Amino acid sequence: MSQQTRMLLPLIIGAAIFGLGTTLLSFAMQVRAQNLGGEGLAGLAFALYYAGFFVGVLYAPRTIARVGQIRSYAAYATMISIVAIAPNLFEFAAFDLFLRFLSGISLAGAFAAVDSWLNDGTDEENRGRVLGLYYSLIVLGHILGHLAAAFPGVFLDIEVPVGAIVIPSQFFALATALISLSLVPILLTQGRGPVTEINEPLTIQELFSVSPAGAFGSFSAGVIVSNTQGLMPSFGTYLGLSNASTIYLIIAILVGGFAVQYPIGWITKRIDRRSLIIAVCALGIASALIISIMVKPYHDLPVLLVFGLFSVLGGMTYLIYPLSIAQVYDYLDHSKYVGATVGLLTVYSLGAILGSLLTGQAMAWTPSALFWSIALMFGIFALVVIYRMQARVAPAPEEQGDFIPLPLTSPGLAELDPRTEPALDEEGAEIIA
């Protein structure tokens, strides 16, 4: 590990702890919404979370530019810590919906502060290494956060009835403690926070003119990921699963999503990216439809088969967004990469809002609608890509840009992406695409 990476490690660890706490909080709040108002309220709650995330993506950089990374992170982390403890004060749906919206703003703002700090503290030689470590620890934080929710009897000495998903008040206290703990390594990191520049996003119209397939893929990813993240607790209730069993399925999705990222990076340099996207969509459709048909209450399926199906679905789910970014980057100059990522993340957020709302309402009619909607979105995206293959010739595989897995934290992370380094010719001059 380089000296630079070691200096940034406390910052990365703090962000991972923050991700652990907010993951536990998100699961707890989704289950709480499900228990308060069923699938419709759970879908609305997650849609409001992404509405807040959308606001945070657009406006957090201005806050950071005005007061700096350290103060911004402290403020946003404090806000989400308050959100984590507030559900113990009242128990009615409107209050929870407001908290969900506020948590989206706070999460986007906190990660925007950390991401821009990492960007400034990393030189070109170490960007890929730091990004890989950051991505891995963020995923680990998500997995551990779900595990904390899976074992209340172990962590909190609470008895959970078989076949019930419960959220004791201690869950929110634990989330608050973890979020507050994340402040310690971040605020004690050596060095001063950098000065942040505000990157204007590419508009939705500009993104669709550059790469309709990539822009629509970002929207599709928002729909699909929001469904798997936000509405799985509702599906667990339908199956009559306990906290632990529901969490195991979510972890299978996360592990599948993490496991496929690096092999895909090797594959994407050898075949046309749009053909790869179609293959990913086909596997996503197949796994989602099989789950919707076979995974029912009282069906005695082998455990490994169920986990395998959810892992495949997770792998395909978490490939759509980074593949869409790579698709857009293939047709842009390096100077526009960061602005494109800001725009793509806003498109992603719009897809997440719409997906959570519509799927939550559909699940009130039949819980299997969760996976029917995922299969439908994969299918529509595949049709868009097939149409675009007829309209424009893609770059040869060896001319395509690299595929790099990115955590969905903030658009500022695009500056840490090695692909944003300008391409140079043999004389060291920048090549304009």
Residue, then its C-alpha position, 0 to 999 in steps of 0.5 A: m500500500s502506497q504512502q498516499t493510500r495509507m494517508l487516505l485510509p482513515l477517510i475511506i474507513g470512515a466512509a465505509i462505517f458511514g455506509l454500514g450505519t446508513t445501510l442498517l438505517s435504510f433497511a430499518m426504515q423500509v421495514r417500518a414503512q412496510n409495517l405501517g402501510g404495506e407495499g404502497l407506503a414502502g414504495l413511496a418511502f423509497a421514492l422519497y428517499y431518492a427524491g432527496f438523493f436527487v436534491g442532494v446530488l444537485y445542491a450538495p456541491r454548492t454547500i461543499a464549495r461554500v464551507g468545505q468538505i470537513r464542515s459539510y460532512a459533519a453537517y450532513a452526517t449529523m442530519i442523518s444521525i438525527v434521522a436515525i434516532a427520530p423514528n423513536l419519537f413518533e409512529f405515523a407515516a407522514f413523519d417517516l416519509f419526511l425522514r426518508f426524504l431528509s435521509g436521501i439529501s443527507l446521504a448524497g451530501a455526506f458522500a459528495a464531501v468524502d468523494s471530492w476529498l478523496n479526489d483531491g488527495t489522490d494523484e494519477e498514479n494511485r487513482g485506480r488503486v484508491l477507487g478499488l479499495y474504496y469500492s470494496l470497503i463500501v460494498l463490505g459496509h453494505i453487507l455488514g450493515h445488513l448482517a447487523a439487521a439480520f441478527p438482532g438476537v445476537f447483537l441486541d439480545i432481542e427475541v424475534p418471532v419466527g416468520a416476522i420482520v421486526i424493527p426494534s428501537q435498538f436498530f435505530a440507536l445502533a445506526t445512530a452510533l455507527i453514523s456518529l462513529s464514522l465522524v471520528p476517522i474522517l474528522l481526524t484525517q490529516g490534511r486540509g479538505p480541498v477546495t471544490e469546483i462545481n461541475e455543471p451536469l450535462t442535461i438529459q437532452e444532451l445525454f440522450s443525444v450523445s448516447p441514447a442507450g447509455a442514458f436510458g440504461s442509467f434510467s433503467a438501472g435506477v428502476i431496477v436497483s431501487n426495486t431490489q434495494g427498497l422493496m425486498p423487505s416487502f417481498g420478505t414479508y410476503l414470503g413470511l421470512s424472518n429478518a435474517s432470511t430476508i437479509y440473506l437474500i439481499i446479501a446474495i444480491l449484493v455479493g452477486g453484484f460485487a463478484v461480477q464487476y471485475p470479470i466484466g471489465w475483462i470481457t468488455k474489452r473483447i466484445d461489443r459493449r452493446s452485445l454484452i448489455i443485451a446478454v446481461c439483460a437476458l440473464g436479468i430477465a431469466s433470473a427475475l422471471i424464475i424467481s417470480i414463478m418459483v419463489k413462493p410461500y411454502h415452495d420447498l426449493p433448495v436453499l442454494l438454488v434460491f441464493g443462486l438465483f438472487s446472486v445472478l439477479g444481483g450481478m446483472t442488476y449492478l452491472i447496468y449502471p457502470l455499463s451505461i456510464a462506459q457506453v456514454y463515455d465512449y462518445l464523449d471528450h474527457s473534459k465532459y466525463v464528470g458533467a456526464t456522470v452528474g447528469l447520469l446520476t440525476v437520470y438514475s435518481l428519476g428512474a429510482i423514484l418512478g420505479s419505487l412508486l409504480t412497483g410499490q403500488a403493483m406489489a400491493w396487488t401481487p408481491s411477485a410484481l417486484f420481479w415482473s417489473i424488474a424483468l420488464m425493465f431489463g427487457i425494455f432496455a435490451l430492446v432500446v440497445i438492439y434498436r440503437m445497434q441498427a442506428r449507429v455502429a459501435p467502436a471496435p472492442e479494442e477502441q472502447g473505453d475501460f469498464i470500471p465499477l463505481p459505488l453509487t455514492s455521488p457524482g464527485l467520484a467521477e473525478l477519481d475515475p482513472r478514465t477522466e485522465p486526459a488521453l495523451d499522444e506520444e508528445g504528451a499533448e492531450i488528445i481531443a476525442 
